[in-house]
Amino acid sequence: MNRHHPPGVFRRTATAVAAGTLALAGAMALPAADAHADTTAKGDVIANLWEWNWDSIASECTHVLGPAGYGAVQVAPPAESLKQSSYYWWDVYQPYSYDLNSRFGTAAKFASMVSTCHKAGVKVYTDAVINHTAAQTGTGYNGTTISSKYDTPAWDRADYHDSSDCPTSDLTIQDYANLTQVQNCELLGLPDLRTGSDHVRTGIADYLNSQLALGVDGFRVDAAKHIPEADLAAIESKLTNTTSGTAPYVFQEVYPGSTPQPADYYASGDVLDFTYASKLKSAFQGNVSDLASIESSGILPAAGSVSFVTNHDTERNGLHLSYKDGDTYKLANLFQLAYKWSTPTVYASWEWTQSDQAPPNASGFVTNTDCASGSWYCLDRDTAVVGMVAWHNAADKAAVSNWQTKSSTVIGFGRSGAGFFALNNGSSSATYTFTTGMADGTYANVIDGGATKVTVSGGSASITIPAKSAVAFYNASYTCTVGCDDTGGGSSGSTVEATFNEYAPTTSGTSVYVVGSIPALGGWDTSKAIPLSSSGYPVWSGEVSVPINTSFTFKYLKKDGSGNVTWESNANRSATTTSSAVSLNNSWNVADTDATDVTFHETATTDWGTNVYVVGSIASLGSWNTSDAIPLSSASYPTWSKLVIVPKSTAFTYKYIKKDGSGNVTWESGTNRSFTTGSSSGYSTSDTWK
């Protein structure tokens, strides 16, 4: 099969060509196989500006991505979606119509963004949500009202899979190892489009072609594993060329699972490599020396994959690293840009406390990205990342060479004389002599914007690498021009994110805070205590940037509407940070010395908008009060899970309930479940809804 490889950079002259080709685009059909990228081309780095609005993306293309040398930008789904009162991020993965007026801006602003990015030399790839439509009825961001999830402006009931295709009683996926269920049943109750129908294929292609006509260059296919590859190939065969005259680039989300496999989709485009990101997390939270064998570790072939360090799902479910891991996360991104493998992506989005939390918005409509506000983590413009994009482009197709493992935390390698890169994942600076493969001379270190230099003599260099950082060079005259002295809008290099989770039922008007011994936690000054969010009530949560490798004490308190303070009665709690994010799970008035943890696992299918909770006979489980039941996470749906802090050596009874969007409670049937904790830790249950 012949694979066409579009160029890595959208040349600035292409904009002029686009105007002449636009009128012809509708008549230019493409073969389904033309959906792959040149994985080693200059300018292939994708900036994933996840759920930024169109105005902000246009500005970033002009002022950051284009000048920095990014090849493309990945943007959110450009379609009208569900609009509900909490404005969750996942609303945009519930399409209401294929109208391009969305929570990110109008259709006109979308078209302007695409044009602006092209003028900056940056391609635009959109997130294509084509497996399903919305599970929840209501009103969309462009005013579309849906009263039946099987009746939308684009589709009727016959356009969705039904009981003749899906063998489960409620049409939802219940067995993720069953290929028929995975591809013909409903993911989380989302109506599953009958993509085997030519009518449906044509409708999807029309939606994608409307974007191609505006200049879109390719698509990230959401939930691709839930669509048969043959159906995707048939849809792609109906697509037009891009306005630059090439086939649209396609890369597909095939989430890990027993079936189907990533290799099943190579004929339709590249595949996002979840294993690559998992290997990076393992190495950077363990020994980076393991990266010497990354190519044989089970990652996907370079020619058929797109790499990433994290994405919007995996940063929330803990599968991969995230901005909360501080410089460990950034360092993994620098390695990805340095190592010659598949098409790399750099993820930039907002900071969050609750996994469902919406991006900064006004009545649901996403507001402009402000990288200095502390609400967004703009890794794409970080000085070191920008430097490594330039380094990556300069290294181009040069092979990895001169690999050196100096310790479990320090490695270095070259790119056959085109550049050299060394990293230190340790907690203190490290000095080693490296064989660089570079010509003798003095080079600028791109990691700090060229502020420091490296001298190569006889092909070798003595390099001091700061803790949790890197040194990289390729050009004697490199000077930072974009993102200089920028840390991406996130934590400083000496801090990591500590997430505080406290189970604490309260009365109306009373809130929960955390205060502690370090300045970041108010220095025991209750007026400077950090307020926690009640969005996951009765679990109160919040993130605080705390120093790395630091021990501190802390405690929770409650403040009522008059400012009266109530301290929890147990002794001060203690914690010690490393260089990775830390999560502290506690329960009101349960002292650390008296506490243990039970992770509740409940397998239960639900309709969209319905969640599963655990409630029980002890105070830590709500004392049978359903309003104080503990919400479980659906990250591993259909298994719902949550770690709960309970007293040691205690017998209790418990049960699971479901709550829908209106707060209606459904109890599981049967007698109460029972559990007894001992004096150790790490207990868990494995239950199934009854």
N, C-alpha and C positions, 0 to 999 in steps of 0.2 A: 504494500500500500504506500503510495506516495504521500509524504507529509509536507505540506507547505509551511514554512516558518516565516511569519511576518517579522519585519525588522524590529529591534528592541526599542528604538526611539522614534516617536512621531515627529518627523522633520518639520520645521517651521514653515517650509514652503508648501506643505501638504494642505494648509488652510486655503490657499489660493486654488489648488487643484480641486478641493472639495466642492467649491461653488459650481464648477463645471460638471462634476460627476453626480451631483445630487439628483438631478432630473432623471438620470439613467439608473439610479440605484434600484428602483423597483423592478427592473427588468433583468437584473443580474443574479441568477440563482447560483448557489454554491454547492459543491459536493460536501457531504457530511464530514468527510475525513479532514478537511482543511480547518482544523480547530486547534492547532498546536503552536506553541511559541518556540523560538530559538532560545533554549535555556541558558546559553552562555553569551548572548549578545550584549554589547554595551547598552547601557540605558534600559535594562530590563527590570530594575527594581520597582516593585509596586508599593505605593503608599496606600495603606488601607485606612482611610479617614472615616471610620465607622460612625454612621449617623451624624456626621456634620451636615449642616444645611448647605444649600447650593451656593449662596453668596460667600460663605466661609471657604468652601472648596475652591471657588474661582479665585479668591484672594490668595489662598495658599499655593495654588498652581503658579500664579504670577510672581509671588514674592519669595517662595521657598522651593517648591518642587521643581519648577523649571530651572531656576538658577543652580540648584543643587545637583541636577542631573538625574532625577527620578524619571523612569520611563513611562509610568502610568499611575493613575489614581483609581482605587476601587471605591465606589460610592454605594450608598444605601439603595434599597429598592425604589425606583421612581414610579410609584403607583399610589392610587388612593387606597388607604387602609382603614381598619377599625380605629375608631376614636372612642375610648372609654375614659371614665372619670379619673383613673389613676395614671393615665398616659404612659403605660409601661413601654419599655423599649421594644418588646416583642409584638406590639400592635402592628408594626410595619411588616411582619411576616404573616399577617392575616389580611390578604388583599380583598378589597371591596369592589374595585373596578380597575381597569387598566388605564384610566385617565391619569395623566402625568402631573396633575395638581395634587400635591402630597403634603405631609407634615414638614417637609424640608424646603418647601417653596413652590411657586407656581410652575406651570409647564414652560412659560416664557423664561423664568429664571433658570430652569434646568437647561434649556437650550443655550442660554447665554453662558452658563457655566461650562458646558461642553466646548463651546467656541473659544472661550477665554483660556481654558486649559490647552487646547490645541495651539493657540497663539504662543503659549509658553513652552511648547514642545512636549506636552504631556498627554498621553492617551487616556481615555476614560473607559473603565469597565464598570458595569452596573451589576448589582445583585439581582438575579432573575428568580423570582418566587413563582414557579410555574407548576409545581407538583400539586398545589392545593389552593383553596380560597379560605375565607374566614370561617372559624367555628362559631364565633359569637355574632349574634344579630345586633342591630343598632344603627348608628349613623357614622359615616366615614368622614374623612378630613375634607372632602369636597362636597359634602351634603348628601351623598348617596345613602338611602335608607334600605336596610335589608331586614325582612321579617322572617325569612326562611333561609337557612344556610345553603340550601340547594337551589336557590333562585336568586341570581345576581344579574347585573346588567349584561354580562357576557355569556352566562351559562344557565341551562335548565337542568332539571333532575337527570335527564338522560345523558348528560355530559359528565356524570360522576359515576365512579364504581358503586355497585350496589351488591345485594346478597347473591347475585348470580356470579360475581367475581370474588367476593370476600367471604370466607367461610365462618367468620365469627358472628356471634349473636347480635352484637351492638355495632358491627362494622369497624371497630377499632383494632389496631394491632395489639395482639395479646402475646404472641410468641415471635420475638425478634430473630429467632433462628429459622423461621418459616418464610421462605422467599415469597410465596404467594401472599401471605399476610403483609410482609414488608412493602410490597409493591402494589397491592390491590386494596388494602384496607387503610383506614384513616389513622394518620399519625396524630395522637392527642385529640382525636375528634375532628380534625381539620378535613373538610370534604375533599376527597381524593379524585382529582380529575382523571377521566378515562382517556389517557394519552395514547391508547391504541386506536382511538377513533380519528379518522382523517379530519373530521370537522373540528375536533379539539386541537389537533396538531396545527391546523391552519390558523385557528384563533390565537394560539400561543405565538406562532410565528409572526402573525400580524402585529402583535404587541411588541415583540422584539424588533421587528422591522421598522416600527414607528420610531424606535430609539436609534437604530442604525441610520435612518434618514436624517436625524438631527446631528449625526457625527459620532455616536457611540462606537467604540472600537472592539468591544467584546463583553463577555458575560461571565460572572461567577454563578453557577447554577446551584441554587439552594436545594438541599434535600435530594440530591441527585440519586442517591441509592434507593429512593422510593419510587423512581421512574425507571422502567426497563431501558437498557441501553439502546435497544432497537427503536424505541419510541423517541429517545433523544436524537438519535441519528436521523430519524425521519423528520423531526422538527427542524434540525439544522439544515437539512436538504432544501427547506423552504425559505431559508434566510437569504437576504441580499448581501452584496458586498458592502463594506464600509464606504464612507464617502471618500476615503483615500484610495479606494480601488482594491483593497485586500479582503481576504476572508476574515470574519470576526474571530477573535481569539476566545476560546472557551476553556474555563477550568471549573472543576466540579467538586462539590462537597460530598464525599463518601465517608460518612462517619463510621468509626470502628465498630465492628460487629462480625458475627459468623457468616452472614450472607447479606447482600452480595459483596464481592471483594473489589478493591480498587482496580485491579487488572482487567476486570470485566468492562471498564469504562474507557480504557485507553483509546479505543477507536473513535470516541466522541469528543475527545479533548484531553487536556491535562487534568490531574487529580490532586487535590490538596493533601499534603502528607502529614497526617496526624502522628504517625510513628516518629517522624523526624523531630517534631516538637517535643514528643515524650522523651526521646533520647537526649535532647538538649536539657530538659529539666533534670533528668537523672544525672547527667554529667555535672551540671553546674550546682546541683545540690549534693554532689558526691565528689568524684574525681574527674577533673577535666582531661586528665590523661587518657580516659576512656574514649575521647573523641578521635584518637588515632585510628580506631577501627570503625568509625561511624558508617563508612560505606558498606561494610559487611554486617551491619547490625540489624538488618531487616527493614531499612528505610526504602522508599519507593525509588525506582530508577530515575536518574536525573532527567532523562529525555521525556518523561511522561508525568512530571510532578511539579507542584508549586510548594515551596517550603514556607513555614511560618514558625514563630516562637509562641504566639498565643492568638486566640481569636475571641469573639464576643461570648461564645459558649464556654470554651475551655478555661478562660480566665475566671469565670464564675463558678464552674463546678470543680475546680482544683486540679483538673487533668494536666494543665500546663502552667508555666510560670506566668506572672502578671506584673504590672507596675508595682504591686504591693511588695514584690521581692526586691525593690530598690535597684542597686547597681548590679546585682546578680542577673536580673532581668535584662538590663541594658547591655551587659557584657555578652549575654547569649545572642542578642541581636547583632552585636559587632562581629562575633564569630560567624554568624550566618552570612553576613555580607562579605567576610574575608574568604570563606571557604568556597571553592569552585564546585558547585553542585547544581541544584535546580533553580528555577526562578524564585528569588527571595521576596518576601513581603515585610513591610514595617507597619505595625499596627498602632494607631493613635486614636484615642477616644476619651471619654470622660471618666472621672473617678467616681466610685460608687461604694455604698455601704450595704445595701440590700440587692440581691441578685436581680430582682425585677425592676429596679429603679430606673426611671425615665432619664433621658438626657436633659440637660438644662433647657427649659421651655417656657413658653407663654401660652397658656391654655392648650398645651399639647404640641404646638408648633415649635420646633427646635430653634432656639435663639443662636445668635452668632457665637462662634467659638472664640473664647478669650483665654489664650494660653497662659496669661499671667494671673488669672483669677484664683487658681487652685482648684477649679472645678474640672478642668480638662488636663489630660496628660498628653502633651504634644511631642511624642518621641521622634516624630519625623523631622523636627527642626533642631533636635539636640546637636550640639557642636560635634560630639564624637560620631554620632550617626551620620550627619551630613558629611563629615570627613571620610567616613567609610564608604558612603555612596560614591564619592569621587574616586576613592581607592579601588572600589569594586569595578567601576567603569574603566579605569586605567588598566587593571589587571586583565580585563576582557576574557579571552579564552585560554590564557596561560595556565598550565597545569600546576597543581600543588607540588611543591618540592621542598627539600631540606627540612622535613618535619623533625622537630626536636621536643622531647618530653624532658623537662628539667626537674619536675617534681609532680606530685599529684595535683598541684594547683597552678603550675606554670607550664605553658606550652608555647611553641613558636613555629612558624612555617613561612615559606616564601611561595611566590607564584612564578617560578622559572625566570627570575630576574626582573619581573615587572613590578614587584612590590614585596614587602616583608611585613609580617604581622606577628605580634607576641602578646599574650594575655596573662594576667595574674589574678586568679580567683581567690587568692588568700587574703588574710586580714591585715597583713603588713607588706610593705614594699619589698621587692625582690630584685637582685642584680645578678645577671648571668651574661656570659659571652655566647652569642649566637652566630652560626654560619648563615649568612643572609642570602647568598646567591646574587647580591646586588653589586653593581660597579662601585668602585671606591669613590667616596665623596661624602658630602654633608647633606643630609635630607631633613625635611620638615616633618614633624610628627603630626599627622592629621587628626589624631584623637583630641588634642588640645588646641586645634585650629592653627597649628604651626608655631605655637609659642615656644616649644622646645625643639631641639635638633638632635639628630643621631649621626654619628660619624662612622662610616664603613671604611675599614682598612684591611686590605688583603682578603676582602670578601666577608670579614667578620666584624662584629660590633659588640661592645659592652653596653648593655641596655639595662637601665633601672626602670622597673615597671611599678607604678603606684599600686597600692592595695585596691582590689576590685576594679581594675582598670586595664588598659592595654596601651601598646605603642605600635603605630603603624606608619609606614612611609613608602613613597613611590617616586617622589619628585622633589628636587632640591628647592624649588621655588613655590611650593604649595602655600597659598595664603587663604585663610578662611574668608569667605565672602557672604555666606548665608548661615544664620543660626549661631554666630560667634558669641561665645560666653552664654549660650542658652543651654539650660539643663532639661529642656522639654516640658517645662511647666509642672514637673512632678517633684518628688522628694529630692533633697540634696544628696550628695554622694555619701554622707556620713549617717544617713538615717534609713530606716525601713518602716513599713506600715505595720502597726499593731492594731488588730481588730479586736475590740472588746464586745463580748456578747454576754449580757446579764439577764437571766430570767427573773423578772420582778413585776408581778401584778401590782397595779396601782389604782387609785381612785381618780375620777375625772379632775383634771387641772393639775395633777402631780406628775412630774417628770423625773427621769433617772439620769444621773451624771456619774462620771468617773473622775477621781482626783488622786494624785500620787506624789511621790517624793522628788520627781524630776520636773524641770521647768515646763516640759511639753505637756505635763499632766497637772500643771498649776502650782507645783511646789507645796501641796497640802492647803492651799488657799481656796476655800470653798467658793469664793467669788470668781475664781478662775477655773473652776471645775469644767470638764468637757461635757457638754450636753450630748446624750445619746438619742438616736432616732427610735421612734416607736412604730416604724412602718412594718416591723415584723412582730408586733405585740402578741404575747406578753414578753417576748425577747427584745430587749433594748440593745441597739448596736451602734458602734461608731468606730471610725478609723482615726488613728493619731500617728503622726510621723515621730518616731522615737529614735534615739541614737543607737547605732549598731554596737554589738558587744558590750552591752550595758545592763547591770542589774538595778532593779528599782522595786519599790513597794507601791501598792495602790489599794483603793477601796471604792465602793460604790455608795452613793447617797441619793436621797430623794429630796426634791424641793417642791413645795406646794405653790399655789398661786400667789401667796403672800410672801414667798421667799423663805419660809421656815424650812430648816434643814433636818432631815432624819438620816442618821448614819446606819448602815447595816451593823449588826451586833458582833460579828465575828472579828477575829484578829486581822491585822493588815495582811493583804495578799502580796505575793512576790513573783517576779518574773525576770528572766534574763534573755536579752535579744542576741541573735547571731547576725549574720549578714543576709538572712532570708526573712520573709514576712512571718509574723507570728499571730496566732489566733488564740485568745484567752476566753475560755468558756466558764461561766460561773453561774451560781444561783443565789438569790438573795438570802442572807443569813445562814448559808451553808458554808462553814469554814473549810478552807482548802484541806486542812488536816483530817477533817471528818468526811470528806467528799470522795466520791468515785464517779465514774462515767459509764453510762449505758447508751449505746447507739441503737436506736430503734429502727428496724428495717421492716417495712410493710409493703407487700406487693398488692397494688390496687389500681385498677383502671378507673378513669374518671372522664367526665365531659370537660371541655375547655372551660376554665373559670371556676372549676370545683377543685378544692385542695383537701389534703388529708392531714389530720392532726392526731396527736396522742394525748390522752387525759387519764388521770389515775387518782389513787387514794391518798397520796402524800402531797404536801405543799409544793414540792418541786415539779409535780405533774398536774397542778391546778386544783387539787382536792375535789375532783369530779365537777368542777365548774367549767362548762364548755367555753365560756368567754375567755378563760385563762388556759385553754388547751394549747399545747405547743405545736406550732406549724412545722410540718416535715418538708424537706426539700425534694423536688421532683427531678433533680439533675440526672438521676439514673432511671427515670421513668421506664417501665411502670413500677419500679421499686422506689418508695418514698422513704427518706432517711433523715435522721437528726441525732447528733450527740447531745445527751442531756446529762446535766450534773445532778446527782442524787446522793443521799447519805449512804455511807458504808454500812455493811452488816444490817441491812434493813429489808423486811419483806413488804411488798406492796402489790396491789392489783391495778390493772390498767386496761384500757380499751382504745380502739381507733374510731374516729368519726370523720365524716366528710362535711365540708361547708361549701355551699355554692356562693356565687357572687352577691346574693342577697342576704347571706348569713344564715340560711336555712341549714339545720343540722340533721345529718343522717347517721345513726349509730350502726356499727356492724352488729350482726346477730350473735346469739350464743351467750355463754357465760363469760364473766370477766376473766381476763388473762391474769397470770400471777408471775412474780419474779422475786428473787431474793439476791441481794448483793452481798459480796463478801468483803474482805479487807484489802483486796488488790484493786486493779483497775482494768479498763479495756473490755468491759462486758458488752454483749450485743444480743439482739433478738433477731429472729428470722421468721416473720409472720406473714400470713396471707389473709386478705379481707374475707370475712365470713358473714 
